[in-house]
Amino acid sequence: MSCVSDYFGCLVFDDRMMKANLSADVYQSLRKTIDQGAKLDPGVANAVASAMKDWAVAHGATHYTHWFQPLTGITAEKHDSFISPAPDGGVIMDFSGKELIKGEPDASSFPSGGLRATFEARGYTAWDPTSYAFIKGTTLCIPTAFCSYGGEALDKKTPLLRSMEALNRQAMRILKLFGNEDVKCVRTSVGPEQEYFLITRELYEQRKDLIYTGRTLFGAKPPKGQEMDDHYFGVIKPRVAAYMADLNQELWKLGILAKTEHNEVAPAQHELAPIYTTTNIATDHNQLTMEIMQKVAAKHGLVCLLHEKPFAGVNGSGKHNNWSIATDTGVNLLSPGETPYENAQFLLFLCAVIKAVDDYQDLLRIAVATAGNDHRLGANEAPPAVVSIFLGDELQGILDAIENDTPYEAARKKTMKLGVDVLPRFPRDTTDRNRTSPFAFTGNKFEFRMLGSSNSIACANIMLNAAVAESLKIYADRLENAENFESKLHEMIQKTIKDHKRIIFNGNGYDDAWIKEATQVRGLCNYPTTPDCIPHCLDEKNVRMLTEHKVFTLPELKSRCEIQLENYSKTVIIEANTMIDMARKQILPAVQGYTGDLAGKLAAKKAVAPQAACGYETKLIGKLSELTDAIAAATDDLEAAVQAVKAYEDVEKESAAIRDTVIGKMNALRAAADEAETLTAESYWPFPTYGQLLFGVH
């Protein structure tokens, strides 16, 4: 196999390819558009389209597509071939600047939350030149934004790009005040860690719940789960290692910086982490990563599960969003440096994040709200649904000193001495990590740990960028008009610390006492479920901030709320209907069959030996009969609850009713069925068990 550096990005029309395939003038003009947001010249578009087509065809491409990210949470693409008819009856391969810049998918066929009527079909895709085109199979994929005929954003990329522009505008104002005249732009960067499960396809295909919903709706606890802590960072099984090797190769071809791979905490659970990159590109790459993970799994006879909670009783899967801010000159604005207590610029940006997270904690919770993630947040594998910030001892000490106007004494870095001469000595970090925190500072970035594994990272970064832009705007407005910059700067940093220290928590986020303190003492938001938090997106302060920074219009915000609640309701109803189907067609017949066979054997036993003790059989038959009745009754109750919520015409009321009634009925049905599984002979059970699924990859 060739060296990775030889084929890395070979399927991407990246900067190397642009330099090699474009004239110097065209290349410089395109770079100006990408780097500075300059208007794209039509002549440049034509030249780029021609070069892009020639490059793609040389790599075996026959089609092109405008690749976009609608509000379904996944990507979409419509393929058109490069062919055009030639006068002699043949064809030529053609691709114009117009085709590169604009596409016209059917806007009414995607979720719009009322922005588009069914009969209003026209929509547009617009080329995003800041994200490189790439080849999948035989198709050239052109990353694009997606909007309606009226110009409303119908995707996740457009608001993300808007939020990045908003933060850039305000950050540049701050940097100019600090004398950074050489900086031309500020960009946020992200490195999303992706958790996932691998199970064998043969077992997957025997489970309707996995096929229809992505998670197991039934399943008794196996004899062994993750109790021994022996899977995390354990030796990777050969079959999984082969999968990871193929996955890396496919990702590297697409220029995706896949870096770290390891076993996660739960059996069959793993993680892939990339090197960080610019936020919109990282978002594109993460969508591609999830797609390719599933495609590569199929080649290995496996299925990659990206649901947040595919198995009850073991850790679910998240996606840690490592977020930072940097200038085009390479300065990380969240890097404390050697003396953070003297780094006023760092402290101001740190305070901007603290203020943003406190002021808009509800928006961050909303950004990660899905039916799947509701199963995960607050469990002992994930942060609670209450948002807080972890800073660590050093930064906490600095902020305390500033708040109280007392001197700060920097802690000396301790050297790790492991007691064995041959082992190296190295300086210990001044701050430990806190895996229970939803929003933790980790050296030169913040790790937002609340995202679910199947989530697009766009939503969280839209809200985070916009909220920080608002903090920076407030600071810039005050500092630009200050008579004494140094005095006003100190005053603002000190005020931020005093006003927003309630959001900082360096303790155990899993502790029930923290939730009580957070909500009852500190007054932080606690929205356990999606229907609890989504309506708050339209709170006055949130609408004002997001519309003033031009991240969303009010109609776009309303549409997002409606779509998120609709998705929640549809997801849970599909799960409920799947449970009803499995209970009636698989579980009840299996338990009844086993009970009937037991009864037959009991009758035969009594016929042969009338005086024989039959306590075991009699007791088991009685218990299974009770459970059969309980399962049947719970199934009927669930079906009635599903029918009842259909009467709601208001999506907010419908989602609340599903949360309050349907989910409880689902839990009751599962409890009865899972108990029946523990008493039914394995040969009778109609689908693979948890033990088989979690330990089935050899």
C-alpha positions in Angstrom: 0.0 0.0 0.0 1.3 3.5 -0.8 2.1 6.0 1.9 -0.8 8.0 3.3 0.7 11.3 2.2 0.7 10.0 -1.4 -3.0 9.6 -1.6 -4.4 11.9 1.2 -7.0 14.2 -0.4 -6.7 12.5 -3.8 -10.4 12.7 -4.3 -10.7 16.4 -3.3 -10.4 19.5 -5.6 -8.4 21.2 -2.9 -5.9 24.0 -2.9 -3.2 21.8 -4.4 -5.5 20.8 -7.3 -6.7 24.4 -7.8 -3.1 25.6 -8.1 -2.3 22.8 -10.6 -5.4 23.2 -12.7 -6.2 26.9 -12.7 -4.4 29.8 -14.3 -2.7 32.1 -11.8 -5.2 34.9 -12.3 -8.2 32.6 -11.8 -6.6 30.9 -8.8 -5.8 34.3 -7.1 -9.4 35.5 -7.8 -10.9 32.4 -6.3 -8.7 32.5 -3.3 -9.8 36.1 -2.7 -13.4 34.9 -2.7 -12.6 32.0 -0.3 -10.4 33.9 2.1 -11.9 37.4 2.1 -15.5 36.8 0.9 -15.0 38.8 -2.3 -17.7 38.5 -5.0 -17.2 35.6 -7.4 -16.6 36.7 -11.0 -18.7 34.7 -13.6 -15.6 34.2 -15.8 -13.8 32.7 -12.9 -16.7 30.4 -12.2 -16.6 29.1 -15.8 -12.9 28.5 -15.6 -13.2 26.7 -12.3 -16.1 24.6 -13.6 -14.1 23.5 -16.6 -11.0 22.6 -14.6 -13.1 20.9 -11.9 -14.9 18.8 -14.6 -11.7 17.8 -16.3 -10.1 16.8 -13.0 -13.2 14.8 -12.0 -13.6 13.0 -15.3 -9.9 12.0 -15.1 -10.7 10.4 -11.8 -13.6 8.4 -13.3 -16.5 10.8 -12.5 -19.5 10.7 -14.9 -21.9 12.8 -12.9 -22.0 15.9 -10.6 -24.3 16.8 -7.8 -24.9 19.8 -5.6 -24.3 18.2 -2.2 -26.3 20.0 0.6 -27.5 19.6 4.2 -31.3 20.0 4.4 -33.2 20.1 7.7 -33.5 16.3 7.7 -30.2 16.2 9.6 -28.5 14.2 6.8 -27.2 15.2 3.4 -29.0 15.3 0.0 -27.8 15.0 -3.6 -29.3 14.9 -7.1 -27.0 13.5 -9.8 -26.7 15.0 -13.3 -24.3 13.6 -15.9 -21.6 15.7 -17.5 -22.9 14.6 -21.0 -24.2 17.1 -23.6 -25.3 16.0 -27.1 -22.8 16.6 -29.9 -23.8 17.4 -33.5 -22.5 14.1 -34.8 -24.8 12.1 -32.6 -22.3 11.5 -29.9 -21.8 13.3 -26.6 -19.3 15.7 -25.1 -18.5 16.1 -21.4 -19.5 19.6 -20.4 -19.9 21.6 -17.1 -20.5 25.3 -17.0 -20.0 28.0 -14.4 -23.8 28.4 -14.2 -24.2 24.7 -13.3 -21.4 25.0 -10.7 -22.9 28.0 -9.0 -26.6 27.2 -9.0 -28.9 24.1 -8.8 -32.6 23.8 -8.5 -33.8 20.9 -6.3 -37.5 20.6 -5.3 -37.8 22.7 -2.1 -41.2 21.4 -1.2 -40.0 17.8 -0.7 -37.7 18.7 2.2 -38.7 19.8 5.7 -39.5 23.6 5.7 -41.5 24.1 8.9 -44.1 26.1 6.9 -41.7 28.2 5.0 -42.8 26.5 1.7 -46.2 25.2 0.7 -46.4 21.8 -1.1 -47.3 23.5 -4.4 -44.3 25.9 -4.1 -41.6 23.7 -5.3 -38.8 25.8 -6.5 -35.6 25.9 -4.4 -32.0 26.8 -5.1 -28.6 25.4 -4.1 -25.7 27.8 -4.2 -22.0 26.7 -4.4 -20.0 27.2 -1.2 -16.5 27.9 -2.5 -15.1 27.8 1.1 -15.6 24.0 1.2 -13.8 21.9 -1.4 -15.5 19.7 -4.0 -14.9 16.0 -3.8 -15.6 12.7 -5.6 -17.8 10.0 -4.2 -17.8 6.9 -6.4 -18.4 8.3 -9.9 -19.9 11.6 -8.8 -18.4 15.0 -8.3 -19.9 16.4 -5.1 -20.1 20.2 -4.9 -20.9 21.5 -1.3 -23.7 24.0 -1.5 -26.1 26.0 0.6 -29.9 25.4 0.1 -32.6 28.1 0.1 -36.2 28.6 -1.0 -37.5 30.6 -3.9 -38.0 33.5 -1.4 -34.5 33.3 -0.1 -35.2 31.6 3.3 -32.5 29.1 4.4 -33.8 25.5 4.2 -30.5 24.0 5.4 -28.0 23.9 8.2 -25.0 25.3 6.2 -26.4 28.7 5.5 -27.1 29.7 9.1 -23.7 28.2 10.1 -21.9 30.4 7.5 -23.9 33.4 8.8 -22.9 32.7 12.4 -19.3 32.4 11.4 -19.5 35.8 9.7 -21.2 37.3 12.7 -18.5 36.1 15.0 -15.8 37.3 12.6 -17.2 40.8 12.5 -17.3 41.2 16.2 -14.0 39.5 16.9 -12.2 41.7 14.4 -13.6 44.8 16.3 -12.0 43.5 19.5 -8.7 42.6 17.9 -8.3 46.0 16.4 -8.7 47.5 19.8 -5.8 45.4 20.9 -3.7 46.6 18.0 -3.8 43.5 15.8 -3.7 45.3 12.5 -2.3 42.3 10.6 -5.4 40.1 11.2 -7.7 39.9 8.2 -10.3 37.4 9.6 -11.2 35.3 12.5 -12.6 31.7 12.1 -13.9 29.2 14.5 -12.6 25.7 14.3 -14.0 22.3 15.4 -12.8 18.8 15.9 -15.8 16.5 16.5 -15.1 13.2 18.2 -17.5 10.6 16.8 -18.7 7.6 18.9 -20.5 4.7 17.3 -21.4 1.0 17.8 -20.5 -1.9 15.4 -22.7 -5.1 15.3 -22.9 -7.9 12.8 -25.2 -7.4 9.9 -26.7 -10.9 10.2 -28.0 -10.0 13.7 -29.0 -6.5 12.8 -31.3 -7.8 10.0 -33.2 -9.9 12.6 -34.2 -6.9 14.6 -37.1 -4.7 13.3 -36.3 -2.1 16.0 -32.8 -1.6 14.8 -33.9 -1.5 11.1 -36.8 1.0 11.7 -35.4 3.2 14.5 -31.7 2.6 14.9 -32.0 1.5 18.5 -33.2 -1.6 20.4 -36.7 -1.1 21.8 -36.6 -4.4 23.7 -33.8 -6.2 25.4 -33.1 -7.7 28.8 -29.7 -6.9 30.4 -27.1 -9.5 29.5 -25.0 -11.3 32.1 -22.1 -9.0 31.3 -22.2 -5.4 30.1 -19.5 -2.8 30.8 -19.1 -3.6 34.5 -15.5 -4.7 34.2 -14.3 -1.6 32.4 -12.4 -3.9 30.1 -13.5 -2.5 26.7 -12.4 1.1 27.0 -9.0 1.5 25.3 -8.8 -2.3 25.1 -7.2 -4.3 22.4 -9.1 -3.7 19.1 -10.5 -7.0 17.7 -9.0 -7.9 14.3 -12.4 -7.6 12.5 -12.9 -4.1 13.9 -9.3 -3.2 13.2 -9.8 -4.1 9.6 -12.9 -2.0 9.5 -11.0 1.0 11.0 -8.2 0.6 8.5 -10.5 0.7 5.6 -12.5 3.6 7.1 -9.3 5.6 7.6 -8.2 5.0 4.0 -11.6 6.2 2.6 -11.6 9.2 4.9 -8.1 10.2 4.1 -8.8 10.0 0.3 -11.5 12.7 0.9 -9.1 14.9 2.9 -10.8 14.1 6.2 -8.2 14.3 9.0 -9.1 11.1 10.8 -6.6 10.9 13.7 -7.6 8.8 16.7 -9.4 5.5 17.0 -10.1 3.4 20.1 -12.6 1.2 21.9 -15.1 3.1 23.9 -16.6 2.2 27.3 -19.5 0.0 26.2 -19.0 -3.4 24.5 -19.1 -3.0 20.7 -18.6 0.8 21.1 -15.8 2.8 19.4 -14.7 6.3 18.7 -13.0 8.2 15.8 -11.6 11.7 16.3 -10.3 14.0 13.6 -7.8 16.9 13.8 -9.7 20.2 14.1 -10.4 22.3 11.0 -12.6 25.3 10.1 -16.1 24.9 11.4 -18.0 24.7 8.1 -15.5 22.3 6.6 -15.6 20.2 9.8 -19.3 20.1 9.5 -19.1 18.8 6.0 -16.5 16.3 7.0 -18.5 15.0 9.9 -21.5 14.4 7.7 -19.3 12.5 5.2 -17.7 10.6 8.1 -21.0 9.3 9.3 -22.0 8.2 5.8 -18.7 6.5 5.1 -18.7 4.7 8.4 -21.9 3.0 7.5 -20.8 2.2 3.9 -17.5 0.7 5.0 -19.3 -1.3 7.8 -21.5 -3.0 5.1 -18.4 -4.2 3.3 -17.2 -5.9 6.4 -20.5 -7.6 7.2 -21.1 -5.1 10.0 -23.6 -2.3 10.7 -22.5 1.0 12.2 -25.1 2.3 14.7 -25.0 6.1 15.2 -28.1 6.4 17.5 -27.4 8.1 20.8 -28.8 5.2 22.8 -28.9 1.9 20.8 -28.7 -0.2 23.9 -30.3 0.4 27.3 -28.1 -0.2 30.3 -24.8 0.6 28.7 -23.2 3.9 27.6 -24.8 5.7 24.7 -22.9 7.6 22.0 -22.1 11.3 21.9 -20.1 13.6 19.7 -17.7 15.9 21.6 -17.5 19.3 19.8 -14.0 20.7 20.4 -14.5 24.4 19.6 -12.0 27.2 19.4 -11.3 30.6 17.7 -8.3 31.5 15.7 -7.0 34.3 13.5 -5.9 33.9 9.9 -2.4 34.6 11.2 -2.5 31.4 13.3 -3.2 32.8 16.7 -5.5 30.7 18.9 -7.6 33.3 20.8 -8.4 30.7 23.5 -4.8 29.8 24.2 -3.9 31.2 27.6 -0.1 31.3 27.0 2.4 30.8 29.7 1.0 33.7 31.8 -2.8 33.7 31.3 -3.3 36.2 34.2 -1.3 38.8 32.2 -3.0 37.9 28.9 -5.8 40.5 28.7 -6.9 39.6 25.2 -7.2 35.9 26.2 -9.1 36.8 29.3 -11.6 39.0 27.3 -12.3 36.2 24.8 -12.6 33.7 27.7 -15.1 36.0 29.4 -17.0 36.4 26.1 -17.5 32.6 26.0 -18.5 32.5 29.7 -21.1 35.2 29.2 -22.4 33.7 26.0 -22.9 30.2 27.6 -24.7 31.7 30.6 -26.9 34.1 28.6 -27.8 31.5 26.0 -27.6 28.2 27.9 -31.1 27.5 26.6 -30.0 27.8 23.0 -27.1 25.4 23.5 -29.6 22.9 25.0 -31.9 23.4 22.1 -29.1 22.8 19.6 -28.6 19.2 20.9 -32.2 18.4 21.4 -33.5 15.2 19.7 -35.6 12.2 20.8 -32.5 10.1 20.7 -30.3 12.4 22.8 -33.0 12.7 25.4 -32.2 9.1 26.4 -28.5 10.0 26.9 -28.3 13.4 28.6 -28.3 13.1 32.3 -27.3 9.5 32.4 -24.0 8.5 34.0 -22.3 8.4 30.6 -23.1 12.0 29.5 -23.4 15.5 30.8 -26.6 16.5 32.5 -29.2 18.5 30.6 -28.2 21.5 32.7 -25.5 23.5 30.9 -22.4 24.6 32.9 -18.7 25.4 32.2 -15.7 23.7 33.6 -12.6 25.9 33.8 -10.2 24.1 36.1 -8.2 25.2 39.1 -5.8 27.6 37.3 -8.3 29.7 35.4 -10.7 29.6 38.3 -8.0 31.0 40.5 -7.2 33.8 38.0 -10.9 34.7 37.7 -11.3 34.7 41.5 -8.3 37.0 41.8 -9.7 39.4 39.2 -13.1 39.4 40.8 -11.7 40.2 44.2 -8.9 42.5 43.1 -6.3 40.4 44.8 -2.9 39.3 43.5 -2.8 36.1 41.6 0.1 33.7 42.4 0.6 31.2 39.6 0.8 27.6 40.7 4.1 26.0 39.8 3.9 23.1 37.4 4.6 19.9 39.3 6.8 17.2 37.8 5.3 13.7 37.5 7.5 11.3 39.3 6.4 7.7 38.8 8.9 6.1 41.1 10.9 4.2 38.5 14.1 5.7 37.2 13.8 4.5 33.7 10.4 6.2 33.2 10.4 9.8 32.0 9.6 12.7 34.2 7.3 15.3 32.7 5.4 18.4 33.8 1.9 17.8 35.0 -0.9 19.9 33.6 -2.1 22.7 35.9 -5.7 21.5 35.5 -7.3 18.0 35.5 -10.0 17.1 33.0 -13.7 16.9 33.9 -15.6 14.4 31.8 -18.9 15.2 33.5 -19.0 18.8 32.4 -21.2 19.8 29.4 -18.8 22.6 28.4 -15.2 22.1 29.5 -12.1 24.1 28.9 -9.4 21.7 27.8 -6.2 23.9 27.4 -6.9 26.0 24.3 -10.4 25.1 23.3 -13.8 24.2 24.8 -15.3 20.8 24.5 -19.0 20.9 24.2 -20.0 17.3 25.2 -23.8 17.4 25.0 -24.1 16.6 21.2 -25.6 13.3 20.3 -23.7 10.9 18.0 -26.1 11.3 15.1 -26.5 15.1 15.4 -25.2 17.5 12.7 -22.6 19.6 14.5 -23.9 22.6 12.5 -26.7 23.4 15.0 -24.5 23.5 18.1 -21.9 25.7 16.4 -24.5 28.0 14.9 -25.7 28.8 18.4 -22.3 28.9 20.0 -20.8 31.2 17.3 -23.8 33.6 17.5 -23.9 33.8 21.3 -20.2 34.6 21.5 -20.6 37.1 18.7 -23.2 38.8 20.9 -20.8 39.0 23.9 -18.0 40.4 21.7 -20.4 43.0 20.2 -21.4 44.2 23.7 -17.7 44.4 24.7 -16.7 46.2 21.5 -19.5 48.7 21.8 -18.3 49.6 25.3 -14.5 49.6 24.6 -14.7 51.6 21.4 -16.3 54.5 23.3 -14.2 54.1 26.4 -12.2 57.1 27.6 -9.6 54.8 29.3 -9.3 51.4 27.4 -7.3 49.6 30.1 -9.6 50.7 32.9 -12.7 49.8 31.0 -11.3 46.5 30.0 -10.5 45.5 33.5 -14.0 46.7 34.7 -15.7 44.6 32.0 -13.8 41.4 32.7 -14.4 41.8 36.4 -18.1 42.5 35.8 -18.5 39.5 33.6 -16.9 37.2 36.2 -19.3 38.5 38.9 -22.4 38.4 36.8 -21.8 35.0 35.2 -19.9 33.0 37.7 -23.1 30.9 38.4 -22.5 29.1 35.1 -19.0 27.9 36.2 -19.0 24.5 38.0 -15.8 22.5 38.4 -17.3 19.6 40.3 -19.1 16.3 39.5 -21.9 17.0 37.0 -23.3 13.5 37.6 -24.1 14.3 41.3 -27.8 14.8 42.0 -26.9 17.5 44.5 -25.4 19.5 41.6 -28.7 19.5 39.7 -30.5 20.7 42.7 -27.9 23.5 43.3 -27.9 24.5 39.6 -31.6 24.9 39.4 -32.7 25.9 42.8 -29.7 28.0 44.0 -28.0 29.2 40.8 -31.1 29.5 38.7 -29.8 27.6 35.7 -32.1 26.1 33.1 -33.0 22.5 33.3 -34.9 21.1 30.3 -34.8 17.3 30.5 -36.5 16.6 27.2 -36.9 18.0 23.7 -40.5 19.3 24.1 -39.3 21.1 27.3 -36.6 23.2 25.6 -37.6 23.8 21.9 -40.3 26.4 22.5 -37.7 28.6 24.3 -36.0 29.1 20.9 -38.6 31.8 20.3 -38.1 33.6 23.6 -37.7 37.3 23.0 -34.0 37.5 23.9 -33.1 34.6 21.6 -35.1 35.9 18.7 -33.5 39.4 19.1 -29.9 38.1 19.3 -30.2 35.7 16.3 -32.0 38.1 14.1 -29.9 41.1 14.9 -26.7 39.1 13.9 -28.6 38.0 10.8 -28.1 34.3 11.6 -31.8 33.5 11.3 -34.9 35.5 10.3 -37.9 35.1 12.5 -39.7 32.9 10.0 -36.6 30.7 9.8 -36.5 30.4 13.5 -40.2 29.4 13.7 -39.6 26.8 11.0 -36.8 25.2 13.0 -38.9 25.0 16.1 -41.7 23.3 14.2 -39.4 20.9 12.4 -37.6 19.9 15.6 -40.8 19.2 17.4 -42.2 17.3 14.4 -39.1 15.2 14.2 -39.4 14.4 17.9 -43.0 13.4 17.6 -42.5 11.3 14.4 -39.4 9.6 15.9 -41.3 8.5 19.0 -44.4 7.4 17.1 -42.3 5.3 14.8 -40.7 3.7 17.8 -44.1 3.1 19.4 -45.6 1.5 16.3 -42.5 -0.7 15.9 -42.9 -1.9 19.5 -46.6 -2.7 18.9 -45.6 -4.6 15.7 -42.8 -6.6 17.5 -44.9 -7.3 20.5 -47.9 -8.7 18.6 -46.1 -10.5 15.8 -42.9 -11.7 17.5 -42.8 -11.5 21.3 -46.3 -12.7 22.2 -46.3 -15.6 19.8 -42.8 -16.7 21.2 -43.8 -16.5 24.8 -47.2 -18.2 24.1 -45.4 -20.9 22.1 -42.9 -21.6 24.9 -45.7 -21.5 27.5 -47.8 -23.9 25.5 -44.9 -26.3 25.1 -44.2 -26.2 28.8 -47.9 -26.9 29.5 -47.7 -29.9 27.1 -44.6 -31.3 28.8 -46.2 -30.7 32.2 -49.3 -32.7 31.1 -47.1 -35.5 29.8 -45.1 -35.6 33.0 -48.2 -35.9 35.1 -49.6 -38.6 32.8 -46.5 -40.7 33.3 -46.0 -39.9 37.0 -49.2 -38.4 38.6 -47.5 -37.9 41.9 -44.5 -36.1 40.5 -43.6 -32.7 41.9 -44.3 -30.1 39.2 -43.7 -26.9 41.1 -41.1 -25.5 38.7 -43.2 -26.0 35.6 -46.4 -24.8 37.3 -44.8 -21.6 38.7 -43.1 -20.8 35.4 -46.2 -21.3 33.3 -48.2 -19.1 35.7 -45.6 -16.4 35.6 -45.3 -16.5 31.8 -49.1 -16.4 31.5 -49.2 -13.3 33.7 -46.5 -11.7 31.5 -48.4 -12.6 28.3 -51.4 -10.8 29.6 -49.3 -7.9 30.8 -47.6 -7.6 27.4 -50.9 -7.8 25.5 -52.5 -5.1 27.8 -49.5 -2.8 27.6 -49.5 -3.2 23.8 -53.2 -2.2 23.7 -52.5 0.8 26.0 -49.6 2.0 23.9 -51.7 1.7 20.7 -54.5 3.7 22.3 -52.0 6.4 23.4 -50.6 6.6 19.9 -54.1 7.1 18.5 -55.0 9.7 21.1 -52.0 12.0 20.2 -53.1 12.1 16.6 -56.0 14.3 17.6 -53.6 17.2 18.4 -53.2 19.7 15.6 -50.7 21.9 17.4 -47.2 20.3 17.2 -46.1 21.7 20.6 -49.1 20.1 22.3 -48.6 16.9 20.4 -44.9 16.6 21.4 -45.8 17.3 25.0 -48.5 14.6 25.0 -46.1 12.1 23.5 -43.5 12.9 26.2 -46.1 12.7 29.0 -48.1 9.6 27.8 -46.6 7.6 24.9 -43.1 7.3 26.3 -44.5 6.0 29.7 -46.6 3.4 27.8 -43.5 2.3 25.8 -41.5 1.9 29.0 -44.3 -0.3 30.6 -44.4 -2.5 27.5 -40.7 -2.9 27.4 -40.5 -3.8 31.1 -43.0 -6.6 30.7 -41.4 -7.9 27.5 -37.9 -7.8 28.9 -38.9 -9.7 32.0 -40.5 -12.4 29.7 -37.2 -12.6 27.8 -35.4 -13.6 31.0 -37.9 -16.5 31.5 -38.2 -17.7 27.9 -35.9 -20.4 26.5 -33.4 -18.8 24.2 -34.3 -21.0 21.3 -37.9 -19.5 21.4 -36.9 -15.9 21.6 -37.7 -14.3 18.1 -34.7 -12.0 17.7 -31.0 -11.7 18.9 -30.5 -10.8 22.5 -28.3 -8.0 24.0 -25.6 -10.5 24.7 -25.5 -11.6 21.1 -25.5 -8.1 19.7 -22.9 -6.6 22.1 -20.5 -9.5 21.9 -21.2 -10.8 18.4 -18.3 -9.2 16.6 -15.3 -11.5 16.8 
